[in-house]
Amino acid sequence: MEGSEADPSNVKVLTRRELFDIMQHQNLPNMSEKLDFLENYLLGYDDYNEAEIKEIIHNFSYYKSELKKKLECSSQQLHDSESIIHS
């Protein structure tokens, strides 16, 4: 993974920004498909055992939840701004 780091225990670390950049570089029509791509990308990156797969899925689920919250918040702020402008 470009830009990723491995600590002494050989754990690969990706920042949220790196994950977002990987996802955004895909020419997919919507966020759901981009997130599906990213999850499959992460799961297919290495030959993980069952425990590692469960951990990746758990961590990615958290990432998706956080990303959706940020997108919803941004969308609401945009909607609020448009309401103020049209008032």
C-alpha positions in Angstrom: 0.0 0.0 0.0 1.5 3.2 -1.1 2.0 5.6 1.8 1.3 3.0 4.4 3.6 2.3 7.3 4.4 -0.9 9.1 5.3 -0.9 12.8 7.7 -3.5 14.4 4.9 -6.0 14.8 4.3 -5.8 11.0 1.0 -4.0 11.4 0.1 -1.9 8.4 -1.2 1.6 9.3 -3.3 3.7 6.9 -4.6 7.1 7.8 -8.2 8.0 7.1 -6.9 10.4 4.5 -5.0 7.6 2.7 -8.2 5.5 2.7 -10.2 8.4 1.4 -7.7 9.0 -1.4 -7.7 5.4 -2.5 -11.5 5.4 -2.6 -11.7 8.7 -4.5 -9.4 7.6 -7.2 -11.9 5.0 -8.3 -14.2 6.0 -11.1 -17.3 4.7 -9.4 -20.7 6.4 -9.5 -21.5 6.7 -5.8 -20.1 6.6 -2.3 -21.6 3.2 -1.5 -19.7 1.5 -4.4 -16.5 3.4 -3.5 -16.8 2.1 0.1 -17.4 -1.5 -1.2 -14.4 -1.2 -3.4 -12.2 0.0 -0.5 -13.4 -2.7 1.8 -12.6 -5.4 -0.9 -9.2 -3.7 -1.6 -8.3 -3.9 2.1 -9.4 -7.5 2.5 -7.5 -8.5 -0.7 -4.3 -6.7 0.2 -2.7 -9.6 2.0 -3.4 -13.2 3.0 -5.1 -12.6 6.3 -6.2 -15.2 8.8 -9.8 -15.3 10.1 -9.1 -13.1 13.2 -7.4 -10.4 11.0 -10.3 -10.4 8.6 -12.7 -9.9 11.5 -10.6 -7.0 12.8 -10.4 -5.4 9.3 -14.1 -5.7 8.9 -14.7 -4.2 12.4 -12.3 -1.3 11.9 -13.6 -0.6 8.4 -17.2 -0.6 9.7 -16.2 2.1 12.2 -14.4 4.1 9.4 -17.6 3.9 7.2 -19.7 5.1 10.1 -17.4 8.0 10.9 -17.2 9.0 7.2 -21.0 8.8 6.8 -21.5 11.1 9.9 -19.1 13.6 8.4 -20.8 13.5 5.0 -24.2 13.9 6.6 -23.0 16.8 8.7 -21.5 18.5 5.7 -24.7 17.9 3.7 -26.8 19.4 6.5 -24.5 22.5 6.8 -24.8 23.0 3.0 -28.6 22.7 3.3 -28.7 25.2 6.1 -26.5 27.6 4.1 -28.8 27.3 1.1 -31.8 28.0 3.4 -30.2 31.1 4.7 -29.3 32.4 1.2 -32.9 31.8 -0.1 -34.4 33.5 2.9 
